[in-house]
Amino acid sequence: MKLLAVLAIIVLPFGAAHAESPALKKVEPQFVCMVNNAVFDKPQIPVEVSGKTYYGCCSMCKERLAKDTSARMATDPVSGKSVDKASAVIGEDAAGAVYYFESEANLKAYTPAQK
């Protein structure tokens, strides 16, 4: 019985910490190709459009961001609202999928069921 109590004291804090961990890791925009929606370990190519900065991983992405409005927009999976990728809060899940949010609160509120 004492062993069970000791295990509960040791294991429960780890389980609780794991349960509270966010579904997504916040990512700085300059590390995201906003066309391929992929996170890289180095800064991407900045693309200025109407005073806003977007990022692409190659010349094709740079060109697309400059010309294609739809490449610069995403849908916040929590609110369902359209969000400009240049001003979005960006999160990445464990599998590498990228999500764009209109606020930090929405990033924190996200659950995988909202994909």
DRENKENU-237838 format. One line per field, with one value per residue (C-alpha): residue in three letters; x negated, y, z negated. Coordinates in Angstrom, 3 decimals. Layout:
! DRENKENU-237838
type [ALA, ...]
c1 [X, ...]
c2 [Y, ...]
c3 [Z, ...]
! end
This chain:
! DRENKENU-237838
type [MET, LYS, LEU, LEU, ALA, VAL, LEU, ALA, ILE, ILE, VAL, LEU, PRO, PHE, GLY, ALA, ALA, HIS, ALA, GLU, SER, PRO, ALA, LEU, LYS, LYS, VAL, GLU, PRO, GLN, PHE, VAL, CYS, MET, VAL, ASN, ASN, ALA, VAL, PHE, ASP, LYS, PRO, GLN, ILE, PRO, VAL, GLU, VAL, SER, GLY, LYS, THR, TYR, TYR, GLY, CYS, CYS, SER, MET, CYS, LYS, GLU, ARG, LEU, ALA, LYS, ASP, THR, SER, ALA, ARG, MET, ALA, THR, ASP, PRO, VAL, SER, GLY, LYS, SER, VAL, ASP, LYS, ALA, SER, ALA, VAL, ILE, GLY, GLU, ASP, ALA, ALA, GLY, ALA, VAL, TYR, TYR, PHE, GLU, SER, GLU, ALA, ASN, LEU, LYS, ALA, TYR, THR, PRO, ALA, GLN, LYS]
c1 [0.000, -2.842, -4.474, -1.276, -1.134, -4.769, -4.163, -1.124, -3.203, -5.897, -3.768, -0.795, -2.754, -4.234, -0.842, 0.679, -2.107, -1.682, 2.075, 1.576, -0.965, 0.332, 1.338, -0.769, -4.137, -4.191, -6.436, -7.962, -6.724, -10.162, -10.657, -7.486, -7.069, -3.606, -2.908, -3.828, -2.792, -5.970, -8.345, -12.062, -15.032, -16.339, -14.686, -12.803, -12.762, -10.810, -8.215, -6.818, -3.258, -1.319, -3.481, -3.141, -5.834, -5.208, -7.779, -8.505, -11.101, -12.037, -11.644, -8.399, -6.870, -8.140, -6.433, -3.201, -3.013, -3.523, -0.781, 1.757, 3.913, 5.168, 1.599, 1.443, 4.637, 5.635, 8.567, 8.233, 9.239, 10.718, 12.790, 13.281, 12.381, 10.075, 6.674, 3.825, 0.717, -1.477, 0.294, 1.304, 0.097, -1.413, -1.478, -2.965, -1.784, -3.988, -3.532, -4.747, -1.366, -1.113, 1.929, 2.639, 4.624, 6.065, 4.874, 2.619, 5.762, 6.997, 3.631, 3.862, 7.517, 6.842, 7.485, 6.651, 10.367, 10.667, 8.599]
c2 [0.000, 2.392, 1.575, 2.539, 5.846, 6.572, 5.763, 8.038, 10.883, 10.330, 9.521, 11.863, 15.098, 13.841, 12.831, 16.149, 18.097, 16.072, 16.608, 20.373, 20.576, 22.482, 20.653, 23.100, 24.745, 28.442, 29.163, 32.469, 33.493, 33.798, 30.040, 29.139, 28.796, 30.300, 28.639, 25.078, 25.663, 24.024, 24.929, 25.128, 25.404, 28.529, 31.833, 31.867, 34.440, 37.546, 38.788, 42.297, 42.804, 45.975, 46.696, 43.179, 40.502, 36.931, 34.150, 31.610, 28.882, 29.383, 31.718, 30.013, 30.525, 34.096, 34.766, 33.095, 35.086, 38.293, 37.509, 35.156, 36.589, 33.129, 32.026, 34.820, 33.813, 30.906, 29.866, 29.917, 26.370, 27.620, 30.604, 29.610, 33.157, 34.089, 35.244, 37.006, 34.847, 37.939, 38.838, 35.349, 33.529, 30.345, 26.925, 23.587, 20.187, 17.185, 15.883, 19.178, 20.507, 24.297, 26.232, 29.962, 31.721, 35.183, 35.288, 33.666, 32.662, 30.658, 28.909, 27.887, 26.858, 24.634, 20.907, 18.349, 17.663, 21.174, 20.379]
c3 [0.000, -0.845, 2.488, 4.291, 2.427, 3.284, 6.946, 6.990, 5.598, 8.215, 11.270, 10.883, 11.230, 14.500, 15.811, 14.788, 16.458, 19.614, 19.641, 19.401, 22.210, 25.212, 28.370, 30.378, 30.109, 31.011, 33.996, 35.054, 38.532, 40.120, 39.738, 41.656, 45.398, 45.634, 48.982, 48.024, 44.400, 43.177, 40.356, 41.056, 38.731, 40.464, 41.394, 44.679, 47.480, 46.429, 48.904, 48.418, 49.645, 48.830, 45.803, 44.377, 44.248, 45.336, 45.672, 48.375, 48.716, 52.374, 55.330, 56.412, 52.963, 52.903, 56.235, 55.166, 51.935, 53.890, 56.426, 54.811, 52.032, 51.052, 50.239, 47.661, 45.854, 43.609, 41.450, 37.675, 36.635, 33.349, 34.482, 38.112, 39.134, 41.968, 40.751, 42.532, 42.195, 41.726, 38.487, 37.357, 34.280, 35.704, 34.087, 35.067, 33.860, 33.111, 36.668, 38.168, 39.303, 39.177, 37.952, 38.068, 35.331, 34.900, 31.283, 28.720, 26.804, 29.793, 30.121, 26.461, 26.818, 29.834, 29.550, 32.257, 32.765, 34.260, 37.371]
! end
